[in-house]
Amino acid sequence: LDWFTKMRTLGAEVIEGLNKAVNMAEKEYRGLVLCGESENFSAGANLAMLYMFAIEEEWDEVEMMIKQFQNTIMRLRYSSIPVVSATFGLTLGGGTEILLHSDHIQAHAESYIGLVEVGVGIIPGGGGTKEMALRASDLYEQGDVELNILQNLFMNIATAKVSTSAHEAIDMKILRRGDKITLNRNRLIADAKFEALELANDGYVQPKQRQDIKVQGKTGIALFKAGVNAMKLGRYISSHDQKIVEKLAFVICGGDLSYPQLVSEQYLLDLEREAFLSLCGERKTLERMQSLLSGGKPLRN
């Protein structure tokens, strides 16, 4: 599947196309490869549409927009056929969330990947925050200081970090064991198709939604807030940065829970959506969106 929007952004029509592609692939094919022939895999969500709804205070439309994207991302993850993403160039925000919910990533070596939503005044709302909490949980082993592991992934989002290569995306836990890197861009789609067929031939089993994600609750939130406050006092971040990152901490730690416990993916998606909506109502978030849309430059307000 390819799509042809500007910078391959993810608007309503692309979301609808992704759903149709999964439905068709489940009925008629053995797998689905998300790919493209342009310079970038995806620059993320259609920010202009989000800004328009937010500035007009059409909150039901904003919620529907993010809910549809969350549902589509989960449809990709839990389809009955393998989904492979062949990523290249810029893969930001919602584009990264597509990667995170693919069965396999076939990445061109020159891929620049990251969850950059904090830069426009929001948090990842299409499963990105949820997925980083899940991946941290999967990394925990007996005796680990779990908050240190979670903090590394939290900081990648909080600082809007973008990998300088596909290899660095492995360190950021975006690419996992089993994901592969292609050096020759001309080979990328062929390599991705091969991996999709390999998964199908190996007897691909439709996964089940996770109910066992360990989150840190109030303990994690308090630790992360203390760190964020220190950055604010040191004038490394603005007051609005602090507000955004504290919302991120709340979601990635599983919300207002008294102690670490296991939660479901849907629980985290609901927290994610609520925080996203709340930040869309902030004047300084709208100023950040407007700055990026009008001049292409991020605003640090």
N, C-alpha and C positions, 0 to 999 in steps of 0.2 A: 504494500500500500504506500502510495506517495500522495502528497498534497501540495498545493501550489499557491499558498497565501504569501504575503510579503514577510520575509524572514521566516517563513513556514510557521507563523504564529497559529495558536490553537483557538480559533473562534467557534461559534455554534455549529457551523457547517462541517468543520473538521471533526468536532466531537461526534456529530451525527454519523459522519463517514466512518469513523473508527468503530462505532457500534455496528453499523451495517457490514463492515469488513469482517468483524468477528462472527456475526451471524452467518454470513456467506461461507466463511472458512470452515466453520463447524459443520456445515451441511455438505460442502462440496470438495473441500481440500484437506490436506494433512497438517497444515500449519499456516502461520501468518508471519510475514516479514514486514516490518515497518522500516522504510528506507527512503532514499531520495537521491536526486542527481544534482541538486543545487550546492551552494557553498556551506550551508548550515543545516543541521538536523532540525532544530527548532529554537527560536528565541523565547518561547514560552507562551503564556496566555495572551489573548487579545486585550491589551491594556486599554486601548481606546474605548472599547465597549464597556469594560469595567468602570472606567472613569466616568463615562456618560451616565451610567445607571447610578453611580454613587453621588455625583454632583446633583442629580435630580432627585436624590433620596428615594430611589426605587428599590427599597431594601428587599422586597419579595423577589425582584428580578435578579439582584445580586446573589441572594441565597440560592435561587433556582440555578443560576449559572455555575456556582461552585458545587452545588449538589450534583448536577449533571456531570461535571467533570470528575468528581469523586466516584460516582457510579460507573463511569466509563473506564476509569483507571482500574477499578476493582473487577470490571467485566474482562478487561485484558488479562488481569492476574489470574482469574479463576475460570477462564474459558476451558473448554474440553480439548482444545488443541494447543500445541506449543506456540508461544508468541516470542519472536526474536526481533530485537531492535538493532539495526545497523546504524550506529551513530558516527557522526563526523562533524568537524567544525564546531560552531557554537551550539551547545545543548544546555539551555538555561531554564530555570524555573519549571514550568509545566513540562517542558521537554525532558528535563531530568526526571520528573515524576513518572513519565512514561517509561524511561529506562528502568527505574527502580521497581516497576511492576511487570517487567518482562521476564520470561523464563530464562532468557539468555541474552547477553549483550555482546554483539560483535562490533568492537570499536576500532575506528581508524586511529592510528597512533596520534595524529594531530586532532584530537578531540578536546574541547575546552568545556568542562562540565561543572555545573554547580547550581545550588539552590540560592538564588540571588534576591528573593522577594523582599528581604529586609531593606534593601536599597530603595524600594518604592513604597516603603511604609507599611508593609503587610508581612505575614508569615506564609510559608508554603501551605497551601490549603487544598491541594489535590492529592493528598496522601503522602507528601514528602516528609512532613514532620512525624506523622504516624510511622512511616517506614524506618526512619532513623531511630525512633524509640524501639522498634521491633528488632532492628539489626544490632543495636546495643545489647538488648536482652539476649539475643542469640550468642553474643560474644562472652557473656558472663560465665565464668567458671568458678568452682569452689575456691575460696580464698582470695578472689579478686576484690579490689576496691572498685565496686561497680560504678560509683559516681565518677571516677576518673575516666572510665571508658565512655560513659554517657557524655561527659563534659567535652571530650574531643569532638564528638559528632555534633553536639549542641553548638560549639564554637564555629564549626564550619558553616552552619546556617547563620549564626549570629553575626558573623563577619562577611557574609555573602561570598564565601571563598569559591573561586573557580579554579579547577585543575589546570595546570599548564600543559598537560598531556594526558593521554589515556592511562599511562602508567601511574601518574599521580592520583588518578581517580580510584585506583586500587587502594592506595593508602587512605583515601577519604571514605572507604567502604561503600562507594557507589558501584564499582565493579567488584564482583565476588569471585570466589574460587569457581572455576569452570567457565567464567566469561573469558573471551579471547580478544587479542589485538591483531589487527591487520595492518601491515606496513604499506602495502600498495593499495591506494584508494580504488584503483580499477578492479581490484579483487573483492572489494568489501561486500557487495550484494551477493556474489556467488558464494563467498564464505558463509554469509548469514543464512542463505538458503540451505547450504549443506548442513549447518548446525540444526536448523529447524527439522530437516528430514531425519537427521540422526536422533533427535529427541523423539520423533514419531516412531521411528523404527525400533527404538529401545523400549517401546511400550509406554508411551507417555500416559501418566495418570493425572486426572484432573485434581488439583489440590483443594483442600478445604480451608475456609477462613480460619485465621488464628484466634484462639481464645486465651492464649498463654503468654502474653507479653508482660514481662516484669517491668513495672514502673516504680519510681522512687517516691512519689507523693510529696508531702510537705517538706521532708528532709532535703530532697533534691532542689525543690523550689527555693528554699531558704538559702542553700549554699550558692546557687546560681545568682540569686538576687544580690547576695553580698558581693559577689565578684563584679556584677554589673554596676552596683553602686560605687564600688571602688574606681571603676573605669570612668564613671560620671564625675566623681570628685576630682579625678586626675585630668579631667577635661579631654579625655580621649573620645568620648561620645556625647551626644546632645541629650537633652531631656526626652525628646521624642524617640531617639534611639533606645533609650532606657525603657520607655513604655513598651515599645515593640518587642524588645528582647525579653522583658519580663513576661509578656504574653506567650512568647515562644517557650520560655522555661516552664510556665504553667501547663502547656499542652504536652511537651515532650516528657515531663515528669508525671503525667497522668492526672493532673488536676488536684483538687483539694482532698487528697486521701491522707489519712492519719499515719499510715505506715506503708512500706513497699508491699505491693501485691500484684496479682495477675489480672490483666484486663484484656478485652477483645479489641480487634482492629476497629470495629464499628464504634466502640466507645471513644477511641482516640480520634477517629474521623469526625465525630460529632463535636468534640472539644476544638478540633482544628477549625471547623467551619464557623463555630461561634466566635472564636478569637479573630478569624479573618474578617467576619462581618463587622465586629466591633471596631477594628482598626480602619476599615473602609469609611467609617463615620467620623474619623478624625480629620480636622482641617489640615493639619500638617502632612498627613498621608496624601490628601488630595493635591496639596502643593507639590509633593514629590512626584506624583503621577503626571501632573501638568508639566513640570519641568522636563521630564523625560520625553513626553509626547511632543512638546513644542520645540525643544532645542536638542534633544538627544543626550542631555547631560543629567547625571544624578544630582539631586539637591540634598545637602546635609543641613537640615533645619532643626 
